[in-house]
């Protein structure tokens, strides 16, 4: 009962988690689903009861296909393609856990600058950018929440489709 898995103590911090869950409960409509990675989605479902698009379990074909289509739209698609995917599922909210999704967009798996150039126009690079001139001005997306700036690592970002 005293064992703590260090994987769960990496960023986001417990404070980030509490801040995000409180914000979601206060702001997001109770009847609207949100898109996020399947790990963050599970926490949101458990703590807030809000509907989620990606289930934490992926034993079924449907849940695996939805996770795969989300990952393709996020990592390979442009922002407008991710927005279209979300609209196809009647979803306006996107919650990004930066450490889970990839931290700094320019550190996606230790890729070279030449490889990074291939991803320049993808949704993940725009949404995960450290440049506020980029992540606050993505066509079709509005940044509505970011982890408090006093925290060492800005772990969460929430976007709403425009």
FENMO-V336526 format. One record per backbone hydrogen bond with DSSP energy under -0.5 kcal/mol. CO is the residue of the C=O (numbers start at 0). NH is the residue of the N-H. If there is no record, write none. Layout:
CO;NH  CO;NH
This chain:
3;5  4;7  5;8  5;9  6;9  12;16  13;17  14;18  15;19  16;20  17;21  18;22  19;23  20;24  21;25  22;26  23;27  28;31  29;50  32;91  32;92  33;52  34;94  36;40  37;41  38;42  39;43  40;44  41;45  42;46  43;47  43;48  43;49  44;48  50;33  52;54  59;63  60;64  61;65  62;66  63;67  64;68  65;69  66;70  67;71  68;72  69;73  70;74  71;75  71;76  73;123  76;122  77;80  77;81  78;82  79;83  80;84  81;85  82;86  83;87  84;88  85;88  85;90  86;89  91;160  92;34  93;95  93;158  94;96  95;97  95;156  96;100  97;101  97;102  103;106  104;107  106;108  107;110  111;115  112;116  113;117  114;117  114;118  115;118  115;119  116;119  118;121  121;125  122;126  123;127  124;128  125;128  127;104  129;131  130;133  130;134  131;135  133;136  136;138  137;140  139;161  141;159  144;157  147;150  152;154  154;97  155;146  156;95  157;143  157;144  158;93  159;141
